[in-house]
């Protein structure tokens, strides 16, 4: 048994009577009556443990805790568990990490214990605000919906966010733990900057937002600081690469839909139309962190931290809104004369927090004109609504490789004479260097040609984060109808010289769809793409294949290899690179000869899939045997479920689906996973579809409509002709209720249009590849 509370945003009222609002703060006296074999934890240290008997004569323990600091209701917390802990003291603050007894015994929480104190001290020194509590408990919960929560003095985490197995050499797990711990600590001092991982407790706990509409002050600030904290304790991580890859780029992809809200909304609007839970999203966390990154960049970190310190001190144990933060930054600015801004901090920042979306800058190098507009999908008829949003935009830039002074664009268009360039191919300009600003850039053809040529001659002349951003921007501009796909493809010619995996990952996301098999076995484009991409992927593939063959442990500090190498290898094998297929069957063969052998974890999924694909029933049967092994973990099982669907012989796939129907061989939730895995494969999609239609009565009895919906979504990828639609329609009519038929018919029509657009795009890509494949 285990009890753990999670009271944010409005669940304290379900535990004790209270005015459950972040602006109403109080001190709390907490006493918990519990079974004597358990320990009770709360925000403060226990000051008394006594016993009592109830009317049945049963013995109970009463744990009484010290009076809390003044805080919001959502930060009160308690855990009742039979866990063990490890402990150490940092600057007089007792830090304990609690977890299941066997996890503590095996050393799984030692890493979290080693970094918590240093991160807290780092934040204390950085913000010049000391942590106000005598103890900090971090608890690893086997099941916890929130991921992690920064309750003051009693932080709760999912086990996976806090446990690091000593046998796991790779930094990617450590990095994730460091980031999450950092985030929650970030809250500890500042209720308002609440989600700077567990490090940033200053934001949110010490200073809390007035109300939930300024939640980004907690979470955005905590998310910004979590990366500072994590790269402080894991010095081998590259802060700007990880921040752009994990935070900025994903939210830029979401923050351009018509319905997306702004970072700070009015209270009335939220009360009227949002559920509070929906505010805990990537706009609050990632956009909040991205805008903080931009703010810190144009202020300088020194000035930004100075302003935050004064803000935290003034509003300690009380509440603030974003204007209070702007006021403190303005005060710090006015007290110095090195940094000058074109408008007040409030005027600048309100354009980023109170308007939805973000701008795209269009640069004309002949005239030196830069104009801005909201980045919206030009292919959507309804996006032609006149959005007159204007941002006050800091423009960091470089010319011919050397950094230039920061410029500001504070109206819809402006001429910058210093940005006019000559015809010479060596005269080029790059805006938004290292992604310091939250916007996209649309260059004119002249500059893009120069940049493409520069990349081919000397890719390192452009910093890695800027290469990533340049390519990401052109593909996003293509997708939204600002430029043609051919323009984006020109920037991929240099890739044989690209040695950064995080850039390759982003290119592959844009060039090679997630569902590799099902959408690109297009006889016109596949051979061209294969030839074009393989030539470029070979150098980086060979570099990493060398490590896989000789010394995979040498990659233990290569964070991006741990996160993205799988995608690179999967693409190389999918493109039919013989060495990749040979490597897969060689490693899979080693495993078959000795089941104790461990396939390198970085590419295990790909090796298992192609080991089965290249092999025969012998390889398939081995995967089946290992799947049924008693000690295989959930992750191993999923890798094998997927691998068995990679078989290239139809009869093996038929047999696999048949096994899936058996109650004795599989738990019922695996059956649908098997069907979906087979369906996404090239040979499998027809086989799986026939299997579903033939066995529908049994399947529908077991799963109802859920399975069918999943199957239909995947079938949609293959629907290109009216005949295919009719075939699906006949099946729906026989199996679905009227209201569902309408919905699925719409889905099919939508998929058909999407697939037709995709075909048109692929024809353009094929024509371009035809001309450029031999370059």
C-alpha positions as MATLAB code, in Angstrom:
seq = 'XXXXXXXXXXXXXXXXXXXXXXXXXXXXXXXXXXXXXXXXXXXXXXXXXXXXXXXXXXXXXXXXXXXXXXXXXXXXXXXXXXXXXXXXXXXXXXXXXXXXXXXXXXXXXXXXXXXXXXXXXXXXXXXXXXXXXXXXXXXXXXXXXXXXXXXXXXXXXXXXXXXXXXXXXXXXXXXXXXXXXXXXXXXXXXXXXXXXXXXXXXXXXXXXXXXXXXXXXXXXXXXXXXXXXXXXXXXXXXXXXXXXXXXXXXXXXXXXXXXXXXXXXXXXXXXXXXXXXXXXXXXXXXXXXXXXXXXXXXXXXXXXXXXXXXXXXXXXXXXXXXXXXXXXXXXXXXXXXXXXXXXXXXXXXXXXXXXXXXXXXXXXXXXXXXXXXXXXXXXXXXXXXXXXXXXXXXXXXXXXXXXXXXXXXXXXXXXXXXXXXXXXXXXXXXXXXXXXXXXXXXXXXXXXXXXXXXXXXXXXXXXXXXXXXXXXXXXXXXXXXXXXXXXXXXXXXXXXXXXXXXXXXXXXXXXXXXXXXXXXXXXXXXXXXXXXXXXXXXXXXXXXXXXXXXXXXXXXXXXXXXXXXXXXXXXXXXXXXXXXXXXXXXXXXXXXXXXXXXXXXXXXXXXXXXXXXXXXXXXXXXXXXXXXXXXXXXXXXXXXXXXXXXXXXXXXXXXXXXXXXXXXXXXXXXXXXXXXXXXXXXXXXXXXXXXXXXXXXXXXXXXXXXXXXXXXXXXXXXXXXXXXXXXXXXXXXXXXXXXXXXXXXXXXXXXXXXXXXXXXXXXXXXXXXXXXXXX';
ca = [
       0.000    0.000    0.000;
       1.132    3.534   -0.687;
      -0.465    6.974   -0.437;
       0.924   10.057   -2.165;
      -0.804   13.378   -2.727;
      -0.841   15.517   -5.898;
      -2.766   18.712   -5.195;
      -1.906   20.990   -8.114;
      -3.843   22.767   -9.471;
      -7.083   22.501   -7.464;
      -7.128   19.226   -5.527;
      -6.209   20.490   -2.034;
      -9.928   21.207   -1.583;
     -10.610   17.472   -1.909;
      -8.285   16.741    1.050;
      -9.073   19.478    3.583;
     -11.455   22.466    3.687;
      -9.666   25.480    2.196;
      -9.856   28.484   -0.113;
      -7.877   26.625   -2.758;
      -6.343   29.510   -4.731;
      -2.619   30.146   -5.324;
      -2.815   33.749   -4.054;
      -4.176   32.723   -0.645;
      -1.254   31.538    1.474;
      -1.118   30.191    5.012;
       1.059   28.182    7.372;
      -0.012   24.556    7.883;
       0.071   22.273   10.928;
      -0.118   18.691    9.712;
      -0.652   15.536   11.762;
      -1.071   12.082   10.204;
      -2.496    8.959   11.877;
      -1.147    5.819   10.195;
      -0.321    2.126   10.527;
       2.820    1.673   12.705;
       4.643   -0.305    9.990;
       4.605    2.737    7.662;
       6.406    6.062    7.699;
       4.564    9.366    7.135;
       6.233   12.281    5.293;
       5.082   15.851    4.768;
       6.503   19.246    3.745;
       8.238   19.822    7.098;
      10.334   17.592    9.390;
       8.431   15.410   11.906;
       8.664   16.806   15.437;
       6.746   14.127   17.349;
       5.803   10.462   16.908;
       3.333    8.972   19.432;
       0.915    6.020   19.649;
      -2.823    5.641   20.197;
      -5.365    2.823   20.276;
      -8.684    3.006   18.477;
     -11.974    1.662   19.899;
     -11.147   -1.833   18.572;
      -7.870   -1.840   20.462;
      -5.745   -1.546   17.288;
      -2.529    0.406   17.617;
      -1.875    3.474   15.388;
       1.044    5.865   15.058;
       0.551    9.646   15.078;
       3.247   11.663   13.284;
       3.152   15.427   13.937;
       5.074   17.802   11.661;
       6.571   21.206   12.283;
       4.508   24.239   11.214;
       5.120   24.927    7.522;
       6.315   28.139    5.945;
       3.653   30.407    4.463;
       2.625   28.754    1.206;
      -0.158   28.027   -1.284;
      -2.535   25.132   -0.691;
      -1.476   23.228   -3.823;
       2.039   22.799   -2.358;
       0.941   20.952    0.787;
       1.782   17.270    0.501;
       2.020   13.941    2.293;
       3.288   10.452    1.519;
       2.628    7.318    3.616;
       4.896    4.449    2.574;
       7.145    1.601    3.718;
      10.125    2.923    1.720;
      13.789    3.220    2.608;
      16.000    6.247    1.988;
      19.553    7.434    1.400;
      20.619   10.755    2.859;
      23.281   13.454    2.949;
      23.479   17.031    4.197;
      24.221   20.010    1.952;
      24.734   23.418    3.584;
      22.792   22.322    6.678;
      19.848   21.059    4.591;
      19.104   17.339    5.044;
      18.410   15.720    1.652;
      16.724   12.296    1.595;
      15.790   10.232   -1.440;
      13.050    7.666   -0.707;
      12.225    4.621   -2.831;
      11.202    0.977   -2.648;
      13.563   -0.906   -0.311;
      15.140   -3.059   -3.032;
      15.730   -0.013   -5.280;
      17.562    1.770   -2.454;
      19.568   -1.386   -1.661;
      20.619   -1.758   -5.317;
      21.881    1.828   -5.453;
      19.249    3.038   -7.977;
      18.753    6.409   -6.254;
      22.422    7.183   -5.525;
      22.819    9.308   -8.654;
      19.811   11.475   -7.725;
      21.285   11.902   -4.222;
      24.661   12.912   -5.689;
      23.232   15.683   -7.872;
      20.430   17.145   -5.722;
      22.682   18.996   -3.275;
      25.031   20.440   -5.921;
      22.092   21.623   -8.040;
      20.432   23.287   -5.034;
      23.701   25.017   -4.115;
      24.246   26.065   -7.730;
      20.801   27.668   -7.799;
      21.258   29.312   -4.425;
      24.533   30.867   -5.599;
      23.180   31.827   -9.008;
      20.021   33.500   -7.673;
      21.564   34.652   -4.392;
      18.493   33.342   -2.529;
      18.913   30.672    0.112;
      16.698   27.606    0.372;
      14.360   28.275    3.303;
      13.591   24.754    4.584;
      15.607   22.508    6.943;
      15.055   19.362    4.835;
      14.287   18.195    1.314;
      12.658   14.806    0.605;
      12.469   13.352   -2.903;
      10.219   10.307   -3.263;
      10.281    7.835   -6.188;
       6.725    6.556   -6.740;
       6.070    3.383   -8.789;
       3.034    5.032  -10.358;
       2.541    8.790  -10.524;
       0.477   10.580  -13.140;
       2.123   13.981  -12.873;
       5.673   12.919  -13.751;
       7.102   15.048  -10.936;
       5.810   17.662   -8.504;
       7.678   20.354   -6.599;
       5.782   20.297   -3.272;
       7.845   22.383   -0.892;
      10.211   20.107    0.998;
       8.535   16.893   -0.292;
       9.007   16.442   -4.023;
       7.406   13.471   -5.729;
       8.618   11.741   -8.908;
       7.831    8.811  -11.132;
      10.409    6.123  -10.434;
      11.790    6.399  -13.955;
      12.483   10.110  -13.386;
      14.627    9.481  -10.315;
      16.246    6.060  -10.699;
      19.506    5.405  -12.460;
      20.829    1.851  -12.636;
      24.548    1.735  -11.798;
      24.952   -0.782  -14.652;
      23.638    1.783  -17.175;
      26.707    3.579  -18.510;
      24.922    6.044  -20.728;
      24.490    9.735  -20.000;
      21.068   10.044  -21.661;
      19.373    8.511  -18.583;
      21.469   10.668  -16.270;
      20.649   13.748  -18.330;
      16.922   13.091  -18.108;
      17.099   12.655  -14.320;
      19.262   15.764  -13.958;
      16.806   17.811  -16.041;
      13.732   16.653  -14.103;
      15.407   17.029  -10.702;
      16.694   20.449  -11.708;
      13.228   21.484  -12.753;
      11.558   20.565   -9.460;
      14.366   22.091   -7.406;
      13.965   25.256   -9.448;
      10.549   25.605   -7.905;
      11.650   25.276   -4.375;
      12.473   28.881   -3.882;
      10.193   30.604   -6.253;
       6.657   29.390   -6.324;
       6.346   31.557   -9.231;
       9.014   30.004  -11.362;
       7.522   26.756  -10.389;
       8.657   24.190  -12.890;
      12.388   24.740  -13.082;
      12.784   21.157  -12.383;
      13.148   20.103   -8.902;
      16.033   22.467   -8.615;
      14.151   25.611   -9.139;
      11.945   25.685   -6.159;
      12.385   29.379   -5.839;
       9.950   29.850   -8.666;
       6.506   28.804   -7.598;
       7.083   27.844   -3.987;
       8.706   30.983   -2.600;
       7.082   33.353   -5.101;
       3.827   32.063   -6.573;
       1.849   33.388   -9.533;
      -1.262   35.369   -8.514;
      -3.428   33.015  -10.488;
      -3.143   30.130  -12.950;
      -3.240   32.384  -16.038;
       0.401   33.285  -15.257;
       1.395   29.648  -14.674;
       4.250   30.126  -17.164;
       6.046   32.204  -14.511;
       6.346   29.011  -12.479;
       6.860   26.486  -15.201;
       8.559   28.450  -17.968;
      11.178   29.840  -15.612;
      11.709   26.448  -13.986;
      12.027   24.840  -17.419;
      14.670   27.378  -18.413;
      16.659   26.847  -15.229;
      16.358   23.071  -15.351;
      18.689   23.067  -18.368;
      21.169   25.351  -16.601;
      21.084   23.052  -13.559;
      21.370   19.837  -15.581;
      24.329   21.046  -17.652;
      25.977   22.259  -14.439;
      25.989   18.732  -12.937;
      26.502   16.924  -16.275;
      29.174   19.108  -17.816;
      29.465   16.964  -20.958;
      25.979   18.002  -22.121;
      25.829   20.847  -24.642;
      23.328   23.343  -23.210;
      22.365   25.170  -26.402;
      22.039   22.036  -28.569;
      19.873   20.202  -26.050;
      17.788   23.271  -25.263;
      17.027   23.922  -28.917;
      16.440   20.273  -29.757;
      14.211   19.508  -26.724;
      12.536   22.821  -25.978;
      12.452   25.428  -28.750;
      12.089   23.367  -31.899;
       9.228   21.135  -30.647;
       7.143   24.109  -29.472;
       7.725   26.097  -32.686;
       6.057   23.152  -34.442;
       2.974   23.410  -32.216;
       2.648   27.127  -31.690;
       1.300   27.971  -35.121;
      -2.200   26.573  -35.152;
      -5.094   29.036  -35.223;
      -6.529   27.820  -31.911;
      -3.329   27.930  -29.858;
      -3.568   30.249  -26.860;
      -1.068   32.883  -25.828;
       1.391   32.321  -22.977;
      -0.424   34.671  -20.588;
      -4.217   34.787  -20.988;
      -6.696   36.943  -19.064;
      -8.301   35.265  -16.041;
     -11.773   35.664  -17.559;
     -10.787   33.873  -20.734;
      -9.352   30.918  -18.832;
     -12.323   30.707  -16.494;
     -14.588   30.795  -19.532;
     -12.926   28.403  -21.927;
      -9.958   26.423  -20.600;
      -9.762   23.685  -18.067;
      -6.920   24.468  -15.687;
      -5.280   21.141  -16.459;
      -4.970   22.116  -20.124;
      -2.643   24.959  -19.075;
       0.039   22.397  -18.110;
       1.149   22.058  -21.716;
       4.079   22.743  -24.016;
       3.077   26.414  -24.433;
       3.455   26.978  -20.673;
       6.644   24.914  -20.291;
       8.511   25.101  -23.600;
       7.371   28.444  -24.954;
       7.770   29.927  -21.461;
      11.346   28.586  -21.326;
      12.129   29.696  -24.925;
      10.985   33.250  -24.242;
      12.967   33.299  -20.991;
      16.023   32.141  -23.006;
      15.495   35.002  -25.474;
      15.010   37.519  -22.634;
      18.162   36.375  -20.831;
      20.010   36.585  -24.170;
      19.235   40.222  -24.988;
      19.528   41.406  -21.357;
      22.720   39.373  -20.702;
      22.550   36.576  -18.151;
      24.218   38.739  -15.463;
      21.526   41.423  -15.655;
      18.700   38.881  -15.928;
      19.838   37.009  -12.797;
      20.280   40.305  -10.907;
      16.660   41.236  -11.742;
      15.360   37.761  -10.779;
      17.137   37.939   -7.420;
      15.491   41.248   -6.554;
      12.118   39.923   -7.772;
      12.446   36.777   -5.607;
      13.428   38.804   -2.561;
      10.581   41.298   -2.866;
       7.863   38.675   -3.370;
       9.154   35.926   -1.040;
       6.261   34.045    0.592;
       3.748   36.023   -1.470;
       2.425   36.258   -5.034;
       3.275   38.094   -8.223;
       2.173   38.444  -11.834;
       4.238   38.868  -14.979;
       4.137   42.685  -14.731;
       5.921   42.428  -11.377;
       8.708   40.493  -13.084;
       8.946   43.101  -15.886;
       9.139   45.877  -13.241;
      12.124   44.243  -11.531;
      13.902   43.694  -14.838;
      13.239   47.336  -15.761;
      14.687   48.472  -12.425;
      17.867   46.461  -13.028;
      18.107   47.896  -16.562;
      17.643   51.497  -15.419;
      20.439   51.093  -12.883;
      23.100   50.452  -15.593;
      23.972   51.789  -19.020;
      25.613   48.887  -20.921;
      22.390   47.282  -22.192;
      19.969   49.574  -24.048;
      16.524   48.449  -25.254;
      14.298   50.067  -27.930;
      11.241   50.077  -25.617;
      10.335   49.231  -22.024;
      10.704   45.592  -20.908;
       6.918   45.374  -20.522;
       6.270   46.693  -24.057;
       8.746   44.210  -25.535;
       7.728   41.165  -23.505;
       3.954   41.677  -23.729;
       4.267   41.179  -27.485;
       5.641   37.685  -26.748;
       3.437   36.649  -23.820;
       0.064   38.266  -24.591;
      -0.172   37.461  -28.327;
      -0.548   33.935  -29.616;
       1.870   32.381  -32.085;
       5.187   33.862  -33.175;
       6.602   35.828  -36.133;
       8.443   34.817  -39.292;
      10.981   37.379  -40.546;
      11.441   37.827  -44.291;
      14.791   39.244  -45.362;
      15.539   40.944  -48.687;
      19.318   41.238  -49.013;
      19.294   43.537  -52.007;
      17.452   46.275  -50.132;
      18.347   45.243  -46.549;
      14.630   45.165  -45.667;
      13.295   42.877  -42.932;
       9.546   42.451  -42.543;
       7.582   40.397  -40.019;
       4.236   38.602  -40.044;
       2.613   35.919  -37.921;
       3.752   32.442  -38.963;
       0.565   30.707  -40.145;
      -0.306   27.993  -42.615;
      -0.775   29.762  -45.954;
      -2.337   26.619  -47.386;
      -5.342   26.998  -45.040;
      -7.993   29.224  -46.573;
      -9.130   30.390  -43.120;
      -5.672   31.536  -42.096;
      -5.933   34.561  -44.361;
      -7.732   36.345  -41.503;
      -5.851   39.550  -40.978;
      -3.644   39.021  -37.973;
      -2.007   42.363  -37.364;
       0.195   41.038  -34.592;
       3.554   42.774  -34.407;
       6.395   41.727  -32.129;
       9.376   43.695  -30.877;
      12.093   41.350  -32.073;
      15.764   41.087  -31.047;
      17.827   40.084  -34.096;
      21.200   38.503  -33.442;
      23.072   38.111  -36.739;
      26.361   37.342  -38.376;
      27.851   38.448  -41.676;
      30.422   36.270  -43.442;
      31.081   34.385  -40.213;
      31.587   37.293  -37.815;
      29.036   38.322  -35.179;
      27.364   41.733  -35.530;
      25.768   44.034  -32.915;
      22.186   43.112  -31.891;
      19.454   44.814  -33.987;
      15.779   45.357  -33.136;
      12.743   45.149  -35.413;
       9.922   47.043  -33.691;
       7.490   47.539  -36.573;
       6.086   45.458  -39.384;
       8.992   46.299  -41.703;
      12.251   48.201  -41.529;
      15.338   48.841  -43.692;
      18.745   47.898  -42.241;
      21.355   49.385  -44.616;
      24.098   47.281  -42.955;
      22.306   44.133  -44.144;
      22.555   44.925  -47.849;
      25.022   42.545  -49.444;
      26.924   42.360  -52.705;
      26.489   39.725  -55.411;
      29.658   37.967  -54.248;
      28.968   34.432  -53.049;
      31.271   35.067  -50.077;
      29.028   37.851  -48.787;
      26.277   36.178  -46.745;
      24.071   36.894  -43.728;
      22.644   34.650  -41.024;
      19.873   35.854  -38.675;
      18.826   34.592  -35.247;
      22.263   33.112  -34.574;
      22.119   30.048  -32.296;
      18.392   30.425  -32.129;
      18.504   33.187  -29.583;
      15.043   34.462  -30.626;
      11.662   32.714  -30.722;
      10.891   33.079  -34.446;
      11.570   31.646  -37.905;
      13.512   33.277  -40.743;
      12.600   33.290  -44.431;
      15.643   34.301  -46.539;
      15.464   35.441  -50.144;
      16.642   33.042  -52.883;
      19.932   34.895  -53.288;
      20.995   34.402  -49.664;
      19.744   30.800  -49.537;
      21.877   29.941  -52.572;
      24.904   31.478  -50.848;
      24.168   29.582  -47.619;
      23.691   26.287  -49.502;
      27.052   26.789  -51.240;
      28.712   27.743  -47.954;
      27.419   24.537  -46.339;
      28.855   22.458  -49.191;
      32.276   24.181  -48.955;
      32.608   24.683  -45.201;
      29.644   23.597  -43.057;
      31.425   24.529  -39.810;
      31.377   28.222  -40.867;
      27.794   28.145  -39.538;
      27.433   27.121  -35.842;
      25.747   23.716  -35.321;
      22.599   25.114  -33.693;
      22.237   27.596  -36.580;
      22.599   24.798  -39.177;
      19.889   22.878  -37.347;
      17.645   25.929  -37.283;
      18.302   26.910  -40.908;
      17.214   23.486  -42.168;
      14.309   23.209  -39.726;
      13.068   26.656  -40.804;
      13.153   25.870  -44.539;
      11.206   22.646  -44.104;
       8.617   24.385  -41.894;
       8.335   27.220  -44.464;
       7.801   24.580  -47.173;
       5.126   22.805  -45.180;
       3.266   26.070  -44.570;
       3.387   27.241  -48.174;
       5.941   30.067  -47.886;
       8.546   28.462  -50.170;
       8.813   25.497  -52.558;
      10.122   22.074  -51.463;
      12.945   22.324  -54.001;
      14.402   25.296  -52.091;
      14.537   23.242  -48.899;
      16.126   20.275  -50.683;
      18.994   22.458  -51.964;
      20.137   22.827  -48.345;
      20.484   19.037  -47.931;
      23.190   18.580  -50.578;
      25.987   19.199  -48.096;
      24.900   16.457  -45.673;
      27.800   14.096  -46.427;
      29.856   16.604  -44.401;
      27.379   16.855  -41.505;
      28.656   15.073  -38.407;
      26.055   16.243  -35.843;
      23.473   13.559  -35.051;
      20.866   16.002  -33.746;
      20.922   17.747  -37.157;
      20.668   14.424  -39.006;
      17.720   13.457  -36.828;
      15.862   16.636  -37.762;
      16.659   16.176  -41.491;
      15.404   12.587  -41.399;
      12.207   13.644  -39.614;
      11.569   15.991  -42.537;
      12.738   13.784  -45.412;
      11.786   10.330  -44.230;
       8.351    9.923  -42.648;
       8.001    8.301  -39.208;
       6.163    5.331  -40.661;
       9.034    4.494  -43.000;
       7.590    1.424  -44.564;
       4.133    2.436  -45.463;
       4.447    5.730  -47.294;
       7.619    5.721  -49.269;
       7.796    2.424  -51.092;
       6.912    4.543  -54.062;
       8.624    3.107  -57.119;
       9.387    6.558  -58.526;
      10.898    8.103  -55.436;
      12.329    5.287  -53.331;
      15.304    4.376  -55.574;
      16.181    8.056  -56.055;
      15.936    8.851  -52.363;
      17.933    5.723  -51.598;
      20.774    6.769  -53.885;
      20.710   10.434  -52.787;
      20.513    9.805  -49.038;
      22.818    6.783  -48.800;
      25.670    8.719  -50.385;
      25.226   11.384  -47.702;
      24.486    9.151  -44.736;
      27.462    6.830  -45.313;
      30.200    8.892  -43.589;
      28.310    9.396  -40.324;
      26.943    5.818  -40.465;
      30.478    4.408  -40.877;
      31.770    6.572  -38.032;
      29.191    5.197  -35.581;
      29.201    1.628  -36.959;
      32.911    1.564  -36.062;
      32.046    2.199  -32.402;
      29.228   -0.349  -32.443;
      31.616   -3.020  -33.785;
      34.669   -2.194  -31.682;
      33.871   -0.204  -28.562;
      30.311    0.884  -27.920;
      31.238    2.041  -24.399;
      33.186    4.902  -25.953;
      29.779    6.472  -26.733;
      28.738    6.664  -23.085;
      29.096   10.459  -23.033;
      27.662   11.057  -26.506;
      24.171   12.170  -25.507;
      22.763   12.503  -29.024;
      24.095    9.070  -30.039;
      22.033    7.618  -27.221;
      18.931    9.495  -28.277;
      19.163    9.484  -32.089;
      21.531    6.777  -33.326;
      18.632    4.319  -33.603;
      16.867    6.584  -36.126;
      20.029    6.869  -38.242;
      20.612    3.097  -38.297;
      16.947    2.309  -38.933;
      17.031    4.676  -41.938;
      20.268    3.179  -43.282;
      18.838   -0.358  -43.071;
      15.517    0.765  -44.558;
      17.403    2.301  -47.482;
      18.984   -1.126  -47.982;
      22.548   -0.228  -46.960;
      24.210   -3.646  -47.156;
      26.595   -2.993  -44.275;
      23.690   -2.089  -42.009;
      21.818   -5.284  -42.898;
      24.993   -7.349  -42.414;
      25.715   -5.699  -39.063;
      22.152   -6.420  -37.911;
      22.297  -10.105  -38.804;
      25.819  -10.427  -37.376;
      24.781   -8.973  -33.964;
      21.473  -10.867  -33.971;
      23.405  -14.062  -34.802;
      25.725  -13.461  -31.826;
      22.675  -13.198  -29.606;
      21.223  -16.446  -31.024;
      24.533  -18.243  -30.349;
      24.626  -16.895  -26.807;
      21.385  -15.550  -25.259;
      23.522  -13.914  -22.522;
      25.045  -11.620  -25.184;
      23.685   -8.057  -25.064;
      22.968   -6.326  -28.386;
      24.166   -2.691  -27.999;
      21.231   -0.896  -26.442;
      21.602    2.148  -28.724;
      20.471    0.193  -31.824;
      18.746   -2.847  -30.304;
      15.345   -2.240  -31.896;
      16.820   -1.899  -35.401;
      19.113   -4.941  -35.023;
      16.235   -7.155  -33.861;
      13.949   -5.984  -36.678;
      16.484   -6.451  -39.472;
      17.910   -9.609  -37.881;
      14.444  -11.135  -38.324;
      13.839   -9.465  -41.716;
      17.064  -10.727  -43.290;
      16.710  -14.147  -41.652;
      14.293  -17.050  -42.011;
      11.905  -18.836  -39.658;
      14.919  -19.786  -37.506;
      15.527  -16.109  -36.564;
      11.803  -15.505  -36.094;
      11.429  -18.530  -33.806;
      14.357  -17.336  -31.692;
      12.661  -13.938  -31.209;
       9.472  -15.780  -30.203;
      11.384  -17.921  -27.718;
      13.120  -14.871  -26.179;
       9.806  -13.005  -25.988;
       8.427  -15.826  -23.851;
      11.476  -15.860  -21.604;
      10.429  -15.302  -18.021;
      12.917  -12.561  -17.212;
      12.486  -10.351  -20.282;
      11.600   -6.772  -19.342;
       8.643   -4.836  -20.701;
      10.950   -2.885  -23.022;
      12.592   -6.091  -24.334;
       9.168   -7.566  -24.984;
       8.035   -4.534  -26.945;
      11.214   -4.600  -29.059;
      10.567   -8.282  -29.860;
       6.843   -7.803  -30.560;
       7.891   -5.199  -33.106;
      10.788   -7.283  -34.491;
       8.563  -10.285  -35.203;
       6.428   -8.100  -37.487;
       9.531   -7.333  -39.613;
       9.549  -10.828  -41.188;
       9.645  -10.743  -44.976;
       7.821  -14.058  -45.485;
       4.026  -13.825  -45.594;
       3.416  -17.157  -43.875;
       5.386  -16.020  -40.808;
       3.229  -12.906  -40.539;
       0.026  -14.974  -40.898;
       1.227  -17.317  -38.180;
       2.197  -14.364  -35.939;
      -1.280  -12.819  -36.245;
      -2.831  -16.225  -35.543;
      -0.698  -16.546  -32.373;
      -1.972  -13.102  -31.438;
      -5.554  -14.366  -31.353;
      -4.725  -17.074  -28.846;
      -5.681  -16.340  -25.242;
      -3.025  -18.686  -23.928;
      -0.049  -17.177  -25.788;
      -0.739  -13.496  -25.250;
      -2.499  -11.158  -22.913;
      -5.303   -9.455  -24.799;
      -3.637   -6.042  -24.945;
      -0.765   -7.543  -26.979;
      -3.067   -8.735  -29.754;
      -3.936   -5.252  -30.923;
      -0.270   -4.198  -30.718;
       0.707   -7.163  -32.921;
      -1.953   -6.268  -35.505;
      -0.798   -2.647  -35.588;
       2.880   -3.572  -35.872;
       2.193   -5.934  -38.780;
      -0.085   -3.401  -40.438;
       2.604   -0.686  -40.538;
       4.960   -2.987  -42.454;
       5.164   -2.998  -46.184;
       4.253   -6.640  -46.777;
       2.127   -6.798  -43.666;
      -0.502   -4.153  -44.219;
      -2.593   -6.215  -46.670;
      -2.164   -9.380  -44.607;
      -3.219   -7.611  -41.402;
      -6.226   -6.020  -43.088;
      -7.477   -9.397  -44.358;
      -6.860  -10.891  -40.936;
      -8.906   -8.155  -39.214;
     -11.849   -8.447  -41.629;
     -11.907  -12.267  -41.475;
     -11.683  -12.387  -37.675;
     -13.782   -9.331  -36.943;
     -16.455  -11.047  -34.810;
     -13.820  -12.436  -32.405;
     -11.771   -9.243  -32.370;
     -14.734   -6.988  -31.862;
     -15.953   -9.122  -28.968;
     -12.533   -8.745  -27.333;
     -11.788   -5.089  -28.135;
     -14.898   -3.377  -29.359;
     -14.466   -0.261  -31.437;
     -11.096    0.782  -30.048;
      -9.036   -1.641  -32.116;
     -10.957   -0.834  -35.281;
     -10.262    2.870  -34.879;
      -6.538    2.247  -34.474;
      -6.521   -0.054  -37.481;
      -8.419    2.473  -39.583;
      -5.979    5.239  -38.734;
      -3.121    3.117  -40.008;
      -5.039    1.831  -43.032;
      -5.608    5.476  -43.915;
      -1.943    5.785  -44.857;
      -2.519    3.359  -47.709;
      -5.724    4.795  -49.084;
      -4.962    6.372  -52.446;
      -7.729    5.372  -54.793;
     -11.529    5.393  -54.851;
     -11.503    1.600  -55.098;
      -9.619    1.323  -51.807;
     -12.048    3.703  -50.152;
     -15.018    1.674  -51.417;
     -13.495   -1.521  -50.053;
     -13.116    0.007  -46.591;
     -16.580    1.555  -46.843;
     -18.194   -1.831  -47.475;
     -16.539   -3.199  -44.356;
     -17.650   -0.212  -42.229;
     -21.221   -0.514  -43.420;
     -21.270   -4.118  -42.299;
     -19.681   -3.541  -38.901;
     -20.323   -0.006  -37.632;
     -23.238    1.891  -36.165;
     -24.622    4.757  -38.249;
     -23.019    7.652  -36.293;
     -19.604    5.979  -36.410;
     -19.922    5.351  -40.144;
     -20.253    9.091  -40.714;
     -17.143    9.846  -38.666;
     -15.022    7.162  -40.314;
     -16.148    8.156  -43.809;
     -14.988   11.708  -43.079;
     -11.693   10.346  -41.791;
     -11.242    8.385  -45.019;
     -11.989   11.383  -47.217;
      -9.557   13.456  -45.209;
      -6.867   10.764  -45.557;
      -7.481   10.503  -49.263;
      -6.976   14.266  -49.755;
      -3.897   14.156  -47.519;
      -2.473   11.259  -49.512;
      -3.146   13.033  -52.815;
      -1.319   16.137  -51.564;
       1.481   13.888  -50.441;
       1.677   12.300  -53.908;
       1.936   15.732  -55.529;
       4.726   16.630  -53.129;
       6.514   13.333  -53.809;
       6.370   13.978  -57.572;
       8.126   17.318  -56.994;
      10.697   15.637  -54.752;
      11.225   12.874  -57.347;
      11.775   15.432  -60.132;
      14.281   17.329  -58.026;
      16.106   14.134  -57.025;
      16.213   13.042  -60.677;
      18.213   16.177  -61.493;
      20.398   16.183  -58.366;
      20.900   12.557  -57.417;
      24.376   12.382  -58.978;
      25.714   15.632  -57.502;
];
